[in-house]
Amino acid sequence: MSFESYRLPPGQLAQSLNQAGFTIDAQLVQEPDEKLTWKIASFLAHKPISQEAGLTS
């Protein structure tokens, strides 16, 4: 098993999610401390259902 991860500033990731059409419902940011040298952010986001597709949100 393998995976990739990237360290992006939380603000940049939030902006990218918004530009891609996602709505951010919650954001949790852990600030650096003596053990952690960078911010860790978790996002809960969803993409609204398009009314153009004949569906309601």
C-alpha positions as CSV (number, residue, x, y, z in Angstrom):
1,M,0.0,0.0,0.0
2,S,1.2,3.5,-0.7
3,F,-0.1,7.0,-0.5
4,E,0.9,10.6,-1.1
5,S,0.5,13.6,1.2
6,Y,1.2,17.2,0.7
7,R,1.7,20.0,3.2
8,L,-0.4,22.9,2.1
9,P,-1.2,26.0,4.2
10,P,-4.8,25.6,5.5
11,G,-5.9,28.9,3.9
12,Q,-4.6,27.7,0.5
13,L,-6.5,24.4,0.8
14,A,-9.7,26.2,1.9
15,Q,-9.4,28.5,-1.1
16,S,-8.9,25.5,-3.5
17,L,-11.9,23.7,-2.1
18,N,-14.1,26.9,-2.5
19,Q,-12.8,27.4,-6.1
20,A,-13.7,23.8,-6.9
21,G,-17.3,24.4,-5.8
22,F,-17.1,22.8,-2.3
23,T,-18.8,24.3,0.8
24,I,-16.7,24.1,3.9
25,D,-18.8,23.0,6.8
26,A,-16.1,22.8,9.5
27,Q,-12.4,23.4,9.8
28,L,-10.1,22.3,12.6
29,V,-6.5,23.6,12.7
30,Q,-3.8,22.4,15.1
31,E,-1.1,25.0,15.7
32,P,2.6,23.9,15.8
33,D,4.1,23.1,19.2
34,E,7.3,21.7,20.6
35,K,6.6,18.3,18.8
36,L,5.0,19.5,15.7
37,T,6.7,22.1,13.4
38,W,3.8,22.8,11.0
39,K,0.0,23.3,11.1
40,I,-2.3,20.3,10.7
41,A,-5.8,21.1,9.3
42,S,-8.8,18.9,8.8
43,F,-11.8,20.0,6.7
44,L,-15.3,18.7,6.4
45,A,-16.7,19.9,3.1
46,H,-19.4,19.0,0.6
47,K,-20.2,19.8,-2.9
48,P,-23.8,21.1,-3.3
49,I,-26.1,19.3,-5.6
50,S,-26.6,21.3,-8.8
51,Q,-30.1,22.6,-9.4
52,E,-29.2,22.6,-13.1
53,A,-29.2,18.8,-13.0
54,G,-32.9,18.9,-12.1
55,L,-32.2,18.1,-8.5
56,T,-32.9,20.2,-5.4
57,S,-30.3,20.8,-2.7
